[in-house]
Amino acid sequence: MTDFEDPKRYWAWHDRHGYQRFVNVSGTMTGLGGSIVRKDIREAVEATMARFVKIHDLQTHASRVIAELTGAEAGCITASASAGLTLCVAATMTGMDPARAEALPTAPGERNEVVIQLGHLCGYGAPVSTGIELAGATVRPVGQSTLAMDHQLEGALTDRTAAAMYVVSHHVVHYGQIPLGRFIEIAHAKGVPVIVDGASEYDLKGFIDAGADLAVYSAQKFLGGPTAGIIAGKRDLVRSAYLQNIGIARGMKAGKESIAGAIAAMEAWQRLDHDAIREEQTAALELWQQALDGIEGIRAFPIPDPTGNPLERLQVHVSEDVLGTTAATVARALGQRDPAIVVRDHEVELGYFQLDPCNLAPGHADIVADALRETVSKAGSLTPSDDDLARARQGSIEGYLNWLARK
């Protein structure tokens, strides 16, 4: 929740700069600005920006807080969770040898393969494979997209394996994959460290408790901090990941403001009333469901998060047979309002979109309810188009392709 109690004050900033007004019910998306950073975290960043501080000192402080929060031996801050994946891969290849760190990515050495289940090679705005390859490593996929078996992982682990990576995300295939505990057991039996990508996860202890050697989180998603990546894990591997700042991580470095903001976000996370937050989110879901109740051709119901985060989203099914329009078209119409209602539409070809309650400012739940009621009641007049589905599928890349395209 933002500290702007008056919704007009919230929009005044957008109006002053000419930015589009929108309500984010899509989630903690990088393209929408991540999350809303709370006042206490902003104040911590401001205090740091007004002073000089040795980055090693800040990172030492961050390591203590990360260890307390995750149960890991140590931790460090980098530019983003994506950068964190790359640095963790590099750490498993170079150890504490600065010459080897400087040699990346063109000379990774003989132990340079990263084993990963094929169903985990997803995209999160960029391909997971790119994050691995930026370190100079080679991706070694295991299994088929919808089925990975123990013997396939065992057979892929060789003397050339630097690490095994496990991705926890709503983007990955959610069936037929080797469970995390078994994945770690097999890798460790071959002496291979395991890296877990948990960028969007609420549980900050589970991966380390399960035996992961390195885990990566985002400071800007559930933690509500500035853009930064959090690396947690075994002390020797964390030190090696931090060493990469003399080489490939120089372009992924975290400044004092990002480190201080991540520290403040982690400290604040331990003070939050998580039950109260969940109650607010549940109230929003109930409000939206009531707004859609009784509308023929619409089914709306809460669904749990696919990776087990303690939250639900409202899934809104649109019957094309009844309404003569599609979920993609309704999502587009919501996005054309002022303020725009940006929904979670990455599965819209299946006939539904979702509403995520995690990033609401005061008064925004009511705005969404009114928008749903008005838009859906007129759904029969919305002419479906193949472009609506294409826009949902390819919107992220089109945003880059269209940026500054017109003078």
C-alpha positions in Angstrom: 0.0 0.0 0.0 1.2 3.5 -0.8 1.2 6.2 1.8 -0.8 8.5 -0.5 -4.2 8.6 1.3 -5.7 11.0 -1.2 -6.0 9.3 -4.7 -5.9 12.8 -6.3 -2.4 13.3 -4.9 -1.3 9.9 -6.4 -2.4 10.9 -9.9 -1.1 14.5 -9.6 2.5 13.3 -10.2 1.4 11.4 -13.4 -0.5 14.5 -14.7 2.4 16.9 -14.0 4.8 14.7 -16.0 2.4 13.6 -18.7 2.6 10.0 -17.8 -0.4 7.6 -18.3 -2.6 7.0 -15.3 -3.1 3.4 -14.6 -4.1 1.0 -11.8 -1.8 -2.0 -11.5 -3.7 -5.2 -11.0 -1.2 -7.2 -13.1 1.4 -7.8 -10.4 4.9 -6.8 -9.5 6.0 -6.3 -13.1 9.3 -4.6 -14.0 7.6 -2.8 -17.0 5.1 -1.2 -14.6 7.7 0.0 -12.1 8.0 -3.1 -9.9 6.2 -2.2 -6.7 5.4 0.8 -4.6 8.3 1.7 -2.3 7.1 2.6 1.2 8.0 5.9 2.9 10.4 4.4 5.4 12.4 2.7 2.7 12.4 5.9 0.6 13.7 7.8 3.6 16.5 5.2 4.1 17.6 5.7 0.4 17.5 9.5 0.8 19.7 9.4 3.9 22.3 7.3 2.1 22.3 9.4 -1.1 23.3 12.4 0.9 26.5 10.7 2.2 29.6 8.9 1.1 29.9 5.3 2.3 32.3 2.5 1.5 30.4 0.0 -0.6 32.1 -2.9 1.1 30.8 -1.7 4.4 27.2 -1.4 3.0 27.5 -4.9 1.4 28.7 -6.3 4.8 25.6 -4.8 6.4 23.5 -6.3 3.7 25.1 -9.7 4.1 24.1 -9.7 7.8 20.5 -8.7 7.1 20.2 -11.3 4.2 21.6 -14.0 6.5 19.0 -13.2 9.2 16.1 -13.0 6.7 16.9 -16.1 4.7 18.9 -18.4 7.0 21.8 -18.4 4.6 25.5 -18.0 5.6 25.9 -14.8 3.7 24.5 -12.6 1.0 25.1 -9.6 -1.2 23.2 -7.1 -3.4 23.4 -6.7 -7.1 21.6 -4.7 -9.8 18.6 -7.1 -10.2 17.5 -10.6 -9.7 18.4 -11.3 -13.4 21.9 -10.0 -12.7 22.0 -12.2 -9.6 21.5 -15.3 -11.7 24.4 -14.4 -13.9 26.7 -13.7 -10.9 25.7 -17.0 -9.2 26.6 -18.9 -12.4 29.9 -17.1 -12.6 30.6 -17.8 -9.0 30.4 -21.5 -9.5 32.9 -21.3 -12.4 35.6 -19.0 -11.0 35.7 -19.5 -7.2 37.8 -16.7 -5.6 40.3 -16.6 -8.4 40.3 -12.9 -9.7 42.1 -13.9 -12.9 39.4 -16.3 -13.8 36.7 -13.8 -12.9 38.3 -11.2 -15.2 38.4 -13.9 -18.0 34.7 -14.2 -18.1 32.7 -14.5 -20.3 35.0 -15.5 -23.1 37.2 -18.0 -21.1 34.9 -19.8 -18.6 37.2 -22.8 -18.3 36.3 -26.5 -18.7 33.7 -26.6 -15.9 31.2 -24.4 -17.6 27.9 -26.2 -18.0 24.7 -25.2 -16.2 22.1 -28.0 -16.0 18.5 -26.9 -16.0 15.2 -28.7 -16.7 13.8 -27.8 -20.1 10.5 -26.8 -18.6 12.3 -24.2 -16.5 13.9 -22.4 -19.5 11.2 -19.8 -19.4 11.1 -16.1 -20.3 10.6 -13.4 -17.6 11.1 -10.4 -19.8 14.3 -12.0 -21.1 15.2 -15.7 -21.5 16.6 -17.5 -18.5 19.1 -19.0 -20.9 20.5 -15.5 -21.6 21.2 -14.9 -17.9 23.2 -18.1 -17.8 25.1 -17.5 -21.0 26.1 -13.9 -20.1 28.5 -15.5 -17.6 30.1 -17.5 -20.4 28.4 -20.7 -19.4 26.7 -23.3 -21.6 23.1 -24.3 -21.0 22.6 -28.0 -20.6 18.8 -28.7 -20.8 17.4 -31.8 -19.0 14.4 -33.8 -20.1 11.5 -32.6 -22.3 9.4 -29.5 -21.7 6.7 -31.3 -19.8 8.7 -34.2 -18.3 12.0 -34.4 -16.6 13.1 -37.6 -14.8 15.7 -38.4 -12.2 18.0 -40.4 -14.5 18.0 -37.5 -17.1 19.3 -35.1 -14.4 21.8 -37.7 -13.1 23.1 -38.3 -16.6 23.6 -34.6 -17.4 25.8 -34.0 -14.3 29.4 -34.5 -15.4 32.9 -33.2 -14.8 31.9 -30.2 -17.0 29.0 -29.2 -14.8 29.5 -25.9 -12.9 26.0 -25.7 -11.4 22.4 -26.9 -11.6 19.7 -24.2 -11.7 16.1 -24.5 -10.5 13.5 -21.8 -11.4 10.5 -21.1 -9.2 8.1 -19.0 -11.2 4.5 -18.9 -12.6 6.2 -18.9 -16.0 7.6 -22.4 -15.8 5.9 -25.7 -16.6 4.1 -26.8 -13.4 3.8 -30.5 -13.9 6.2 -33.3 -14.8 9.2 -31.5 -13.3 11.7 -32.8 -10.7 10.7 -31.4 -7.3 13.2 -29.0 -5.7 14.2 -31.4 -2.8 14.9 -34.3 -5.2 16.7 -32.0 -7.6 19.0 -30.8 -4.9 19.6 -34.3 -3.6 20.6 -35.6 -7.1 22.9 -32.6 -7.7 24.6 -32.8 -4.4 25.2 -36.5 -4.8 27.4 -35.5 -7.8 29.0 -32.6 -5.9 27.2 -30.0 -8.0 26.0 -26.7 -6.3 22.3 -25.7 -6.9 21.2 -22.2 -7.7 17.5 -21.3 -7.2 15.8 -18.5 -9.0 13.2 -17.3 -6.6 12.9 -13.7 -7.8 9.1 -13.4 -7.3 8.8 -15.5 -4.2 7.3 -14.6 -0.8 9.1 -17.3 1.1 12.6 -16.1 1.8 13.8 -19.1 3.8 12.4 -22.2 2.1 15.0 -22.6 -0.6 18.0 -22.3 1.7 16.3 -24.7 4.2 15.8 -27.2 1.3 19.6 -27.2 0.7 20.1 -24.7 -2.1 23.7 -23.4 -2.3 22.6 -20.1 -3.7 19.2 -18.4 -4.0 18.3 -15.2 -5.8 15.4 -12.9 -4.9 14.1 -9.5 -6.1 14.2 -6.6 -3.7 11.5 -4.7 -5.8 8.7 -7.3 -5.9 7.1 -8.6 -2.7 9.8 -6.9 -0.5 8.7 -3.5 -2.0 12.2 -2.0 -2.2 14.1 -0.4 -5.1 15.3 -2.3 -8.1 18.0 -4.7 -6.8 18.8 -8.4 -6.7 19.5 -10.3 -3.5 21.9 -13.2 -3.5 21.9 -15.5 -0.5 23.7 -18.7 0.1 27.0 -20.4 1.2 29.6 -18.0 2.2 32.3 -19.1 -0.2 29.9 -18.9 -3.2 28.5 -15.5 -2.1 32.0 -14.2 -1.9 32.7 -15.5 -5.3 29.5 -13.9 -6.7 30.6 -10.6 -5.2 34.1 -10.9 -6.7 32.5 -10.8 -10.1 32.2 -7.0 -9.6 35.8 -6.8 -10.9 34.6 -8.3 -14.2 31.2 -9.0 -15.8 29.3 -7.6 -12.8 30.8 -4.1 -13.2 27.9 -3.3 -15.5 25.5 -4.9 -13.0 26.7 -3.1 -10.0 24.4 -1.9 -7.2 24.9 1.7 -6.1 24.6 2.9 -2.5 21.0 3.8 -3.0 20.0 0.3 -4.2 21.9 -1.4 -1.4 20.5 0.8 1.3 17.0 0.5 -0.1 17.3 -3.3 -0.2 18.5 -3.4 3.4 15.7 -1.2 4.5 13.1 -3.3 2.6 14.4 -6.5 4.2 14.4 -5.0 7.6 10.9 -3.6 7.1 9.7 -7.0 5.8 10.4 -8.5 9.2 8.2 -5.8 10.9 5.2 -6.0 8.5 1.8 -7.3 9.6 1.5 -9.9 6.8 -1.9 -11.1 8.1 -3.3 -7.6 7.8 -1.9 -7.2 4.3 -3.6 -10.5 3.3 -6.9 -9.3 4.8 -6.7 -6.1 2.6 -6.0 -8.1 -0.5 -8.8 -10.6 0.2 -11.3 -7.6 0.7 -10.3 -6.3 -2.7 -10.9 -9.7 -4.3 -14.3 -9.9 -2.7 -15.2 -6.4 -3.9 -14.3 -7.3 -7.5 -16.1 -10.6 -7.4 -19.2 -8.8 -6.2 -18.9 -6.3 -9.0 -19.1 -9.2 -11.5 -21.7 -11.4 -9.8 -24.8 -12.0 -11.9 -23.3 -10.9 -15.2 -24.2 -13.5 -17.8 -21.2 -14.9 -19.6 -18.7 -14.0 -16.8 -17.3 -16.3 -14.1 -15.0 -14.9 -11.5 -13.4 -16.7 -8.6 -10.2 -16.5 -6.6 -7.4 -18.8 -7.4 -4.2 -19.5 -5.4 -0.8 -18.5 -6.6 0.8 -21.3 -8.7 4.1 -21.3 -6.8 2.6 -21.3 -3.3 2.9 -17.6 -2.4 0.4 -16.6 0.3 -2.0 -14.7 -2.0 -4.9 -15.2 -4.3 -5.9 -13.5 -7.6 -9.3 -13.1 -9.1 -9.6 -15.1 -12.3 -12.2 -13.7 -14.7 -13.5 -16.1 -17.4 -15.2 -14.5 -20.4 -17.6 -16.7 -22.4 -17.2 -15.8 -26.1 -20.3 -17.8 -26.9 -22.5 -15.8 -24.6 -21.0 -12.3 -24.8 -19.7 -12.4 -28.4 -16.3 -11.1 -27.2 -13.1 -12.5 -25.8 -11.1 -12.1 -22.6 -8.4 -10.5 -24.6 -10.8 -7.9 -25.9 -12.2 -7.1 -22.4 -8.6 -6.8 -21.1 -7.8 -4.4 -23.9 -10.9 -2.3 -23.2 -10.0 -2.1 -19.5 -6.5 -1.0 -20.5 -8.0 1.9 -22.6 -9.8 3.5 -19.8 -8.6 6.6 -17.9 -7.1 5.5 -15.6 -6.2 2.3 -17.4 -6.8 -0.9 -15.6 -3.7 -3.1 -16.4 -4.7 -6.7 -15.8 -2.7 -9.9 -15.7 -3.2 -11.3 -19.2 -0.3 -13.7 -19.9 -2.8 -16.6 -20.1 -5.6 -14.7 -21.9 -5.7 -17.1 -24.9 -7.2 -19.6 -22.4 -10.3 -17.3 -22.1 -9.5 -15.5 -18.9 -7.5 -12.8 -17.3 -6.6 -12.2 -13.6 -6.6 -9.4 -11.1 -3.8 -9.2 -8.7 -4.4 -7.2 -5.4 -0.8 -6.8 -4.3 -0.1 -3.3 -5.6 -3.1 -1.2 -4.8 -3.0 2.4 -3.7 -5.8 3.7 -1.4 -9.1 4.0 -3.4 -7.8 1.9 -6.3 -9.8 -1.2 -5.4 -13.0 0.8 -5.9 -11.8 2.2 -9.2 -11.2 -1.3 -10.4 -14.6 -2.5 -9.3 -16.3 0.4 -11.1 -14.3 -0.3 -14.2 -15.1 -4.0 -14.2 -18.8 -3.3 -13.8 -18.9 -0.7 -16.5 -16.7 -2.5 -19.0 -18.1 -6.0 -18.6 -21.7 -4.7 -18.8 -20.9 -3.4 -22.3 -18.9 -6.4 -23.3 -21.4 -7.4 -25.9 -20.6 -4.3 -27.9 -16.8 -5.0 -27.8 -15.8 -6.4 -31.2 -13.1 -9.1 -30.8 -10.0 -8.8 -32.8 -7.0 -11.1 -33.4 -4.9 -8.0 -32.6 -6.1 -8.2 -29.0 -4.6 -11.6 -28.4 -1.4 -10.6 -30.3 -1.1 -7.5 -28.2 -1.4 -9.6 -25.0 1.1 -12.2 -26.3 3.7 -9.7 -27.7 3.1 -6.6 -25.8 6.4 -6.6 -24.0 8.5 -6.7 -27.2 6.2 -4.3 -29.0 6.8 -1.8 -26.3 10.5 -1.8 -27.1 10.0 -1.9 -30.8 7.6 1.1 -30.8 9.6 3.2 -28.3 10.6 6.5 -30.0 9.5 5.0 -33.3 7.5 8.2 -34.1 9.0 11.6 -34.2 
